[in-house]
Structures are given as structure tokens and as C-alpha cells.
Amino acid sequence: MRRVTDDVPLLDDLMPWSAAPLRLGRSWVVAPDVPTLRARWDALLRAGGDEREALFRPSRARTLTSSVAALPGQRTSTARLAREAGPCPEPVRLAHGPFDEQWLLPDHRLLDAARPELWRVADGERQVFAVEQGYVPQGQGPALLVTAALPDGRSPAGRPGRIRPLYRRPGGREPNVAPGLLELLSARYGSGVAPEDLLAWAVAAARPSPAGCAVPLPADPGVWAAGVTLGHRMTDVQLRGARGGERPRLPGGRRPYVRAALPARPQGLAYDAEDEALLVGDGGRISPVPAEAWDYRVGGVRVLELWFDHRTAPAEPGTLEAIRPAAWPQEWTSELLELITVLALQAQLEASRADVSGAALITGDDLRATGVLPAPEASRRPASVLDREEEGPEGQLALL
């Protein structure tokens, strides 16, 4: 083993298969609540001809006459949108950037680049998506986040990173891990290393770099064990009760509550550091809100402000984006309280990260010497998932 060098493996070495971020093409297909998406769909279908085209917002990839297959796992029409008259597709959860769970119309006709390979391996039981965050020099925030919902890979600043499913097939089959890596680490650390352990370590130890998300691997089994324990706790917080975990909670006396009702149309967000209070619009007040939650950033951008802006930024009149709730829904307040909790817990856990800057590491050269790296090209390509039929354009069976 050598001391720390620049030869630190990238997540791209350890979890070889990845997909680029989704390219939605039009913002109206995403909303913080389901009724808004249904209202937008209905407005689109009520319009005809040129009005429908203007509302749709065609792009080079998608127009009202585009002929595309259905997304894997989704039962949506594949008729051309120009003559669509059916019900709204059932919205699905989407991780719309860091820590922001919204809803998406899962219709391939609406999305410029939906990354079907990600939809093909999504499931409600085992799959977890690791999302690299855009690199911003000196930007505050984690290099890697995880989500159980399908992520779009949006980055608040910097170039978006890659999306890496933990498993290459649904149901927790075929880990997306460089062949031989788990066996090598198990032998080095003297105990079994599961795919979830590797991801937990990456969540706890990853650091941003211009080349991508770097993941130093410690030579010391004790350092590894402590980091994996921390990473599992961070993962549980970020998954918010998905995959069999518990929803995040702060200890009694530190849980945020609404102290003054939020206005129907809040126009701004501010923080009262002395009273640990989040000020929402004119008169709305939530406390206690730890300073660490208020100032938590990804890519140097404050998460709470970004979340609030996604729900209150003005939209162009007459567009589908302008269709939104007439007043601030109660469910948004509940989601805001949970987000404060998640950010507070995440900040506390990040403060517990071990410093491996002076520790002995398993380097990229070590992994190359044992044959783990470079990962085979086949491991960088999607697996063949042929266990369910997929509908092609105009209702025909897709050829896979």
C-alpha cells in the first residue's frame, strides 16, 4: 500500500455503468404536486392545432408528430400527440435535482432524452441511484447523493454528473460494481463487503474533482468500517424511509414546526439566525431550523432557497408552466418540514466524516495490479433486461 497520492479511483472505476442526466426538453412535465400535472395535461388536450403545438413547446427531439416507444414499465399511449385524446399518464416520483422530490409525467412522447435504460432497471424494492453532483471549484456541498426515486440528474451549478444505478437489473440483481472489486475488498478488510457497503462508503468519502467523483479506498479495515457505518446512516437519511428504512426525524425539541401560518402566496424566504427561524413570505414562520440546514449547499447553491424557488418562481402567462396551485398547498409545507429535517441530519453526519488525507490507501495502481481495473467494457454498457414486453410506437411490440 502507498500513502495518499493523486491516484485515487473515480466512482467511474468502481461503478462502471452510468447514464447521462435526463433531458426533459420542457419544464411543464414536472411539478411538485400531481393535480397540477393532470391540469396541464387536460389543458394540452383541450387545445388543438397551432395552440396545442405552442403549449407543447416542440424541440428537435420531440414534436406533436414524434413516433416513439413507451418508457419501460409505463403503460402510456404511443399514438402521436397530435391526435392524443386519452387520460393523463399516471405521474411518478422524480428526484428533480438534489433533495427535491417532485412528480413527472412518464410519457416518452413528452421527454427529449428520457434514458430508457434507467427506467428499465428501476424497481420499488432494491434499486438505489447514485447521482454525481456537478463539479464547482471551491463550491460547498457533497460530491455524491443517493435517491430511491428515478433522478433526472439536475445539478444546481456546474456541469451535471452521471447517474449510476446500484444494480444493473431489477430486483437487486447484478451489482453495478467493477468485477472482482467486492471480493478484493472483502479479503483486504477481513469481512464481507456488499454492494450497499461500497455505495455507503462512497457516499461518506467521495470528493469532487475535475475528472469526476473521486472515492479514496482506505487500507485500514477500521477506517473502512467506520466510514461504511456513517455512509449507511447518510444513505438512510437521503432515502427518506424508502427501501425499508425509517423516515428521518430530529430529536424532540429540535423538530421544526410551523409557528405562524404560511401565506397563500409566499414571495420570499429568509432566515432569522438568532431565533433559528425560517421566514416564509410575509408572516410565515417555521422553527427551530438549525443554521446548518438553512446554509446547506450543493454545488455552492443553498438547497432550501432552490427548493422554494422551484415552487414560487413566476411563469410566463398562457403557458402550461403557469398552471399551478392557486394557493400554497398543505402538502408543500409538510415536505418543507421534512426537507429541513433531512438537511439538518445530513449536515450533522457530514461533520462526522473521517479525514483520510493522511491515511494509507488502496490506489488505482493497486486495483490495476490485481486485475480489477480497468473494468471490462461490457460492465460499462447496460445489461439486457428482457423480462417484460415493451410497447413500441403506435402500439406495436417493441423490438429489443
Helices and strands as residue ranges (DSSP letters): H 11-14, G 27-29, E 30-31, H 34-46, H 49-56, G 81-83, E 92-95, E 101-104, G 108-110, H 116-121, E 129-132, E 144-147, E 150-151, E 163-165, E 167-169, E 173-175, H 181-189, H 195-205, E 217-218, H 221-239, G 242-244, E 257-260, E 269-272, E 277-280, E 284-287, H 291-294, E 297-298, E 301-302, H 303-312, G 320-322, H 330-350, E 361-362, H 364-369, G 377-380, G 393-395
